[in-house]
Amino acid sequence: MTNTEKNPKVDEFLSKAKQWKEEFVSLRNIILGCELTEEFKWNHPCYTLEGKNIVLIHGFKDYCALLFHKGALLKDTHGVLIQQTENVQAARQIRFTTNQEIVEMETIIKSYIHEAIAVEKAGLKVDMKEHAEYIVPVELHNKFEEVPALKAAFEALTPGRQRAYIFHFSQAKQAKTREARVEKYMQQILAGKGLNDK
């Protein structure tokens, strides 16, 4: 598929969108003017350069957003990029709540997309924290000793899922709360599921 060609899967996604439809269409039109290839990944419109993800359109209950896959490397001259959670290392969002905001920010949005393309062309990479830098809380470690199957199941999870659990457990200030969180998610870990998997 050549640049700026519309992907039928995205057409279908937009036709079914109940919320943010107008905003999605506006964002799509802006991005299509930036010579990226329109694809459909993770159930969302995703825009790529030579197979590398640059930006994705997604919607939540309270806002819709553009997600820059290497947003952490952008200069953010307008101070509009948001780190979704403390756990997210590379990606950054620009959030919108009305179509008017998108229309008013079109020039800024384009400048960020062009910067993201330049980052990709330069081959820049986000300096990710090594997995070993995430310290397993004592409460989880103790549970591993008690239930060896839990340790095996935890180690079989993807690094991202392991990090999410470690982060969630470690965030609790009190040991009692950390223990309760570990207990709560034991079955989910044993089932090979991540923190947010249903």
C-alpha positions, 0 to 999 in steps of 0.5 A, a space after each residue: 500500500 502506498 503512502 496516503 492511501 486509505 486502509 479499508 480496515 480503518 474505514 471500517 473502524 471509523 464507521 463503527 466508532 461510537 465515540 470520537 468519530 469526528 475527532 478520529 476522522 480529523 486526526 486521520 486526515 492530518 496524518 494522511 497528509 504526512 506521507 505515512 502508511 495507514 495500517 490497522 494494528 492492535 484494533 487501532 489506526 496505526 501509521 508507519 514509515 517503512 514498517 516502523 510504527 510512528 503514531 497511533 490513533 486511540 480513544 478512551 472514555 474521557 479523551 482521544 489521543 495520538 500516541 507517538 511510539 517514540 514520543 519520549 524522544 520528541 522535544 515537546 516544544 509546545 508542552 503537549 505530550 503526556 506520559 500515560 502512566 509512570 510505567 510507559 517508557 517510550 510512548 507519549 500522547 497528545 490528548 484531545 476532548 473536542 474536534 475544535 482542539 484538533 482543528 486549532 492544533 493542526 499545525 502543531 500536530 503536523 510538526 510533532 508527526 514530522 519530528 517523529 518521522 525524523 527521529 525514526 529516520 535517524 534510527 534513534 532509540 529510547 533508552 529503556 530501563 533494563 528489566 533487572 532495574 525493576 526490583 521484585 518487592 520482598 512480598 512477591 519474593 516471599 510468595 515465590 518461596 512459598 509457591 514455586 509455581 508462582 515464580 515459574 508462572 511469573 518468569 514465563 510472563 513477558 517483560 512488560 507484564 512482569 514490570 507492570 506487576 512489579 510496579 503495581 505491587 511496589 507502589 503500595 507504601 505499606 507491606 500489608 497492602 503489598 502482600 494483599 496485592 500479591 495475594 489478589 493477583 496470584 491466580 491471574 499470574 498463575 493463569 499467565 495473564 498480565 495485570 490488565 488482562 481480562 
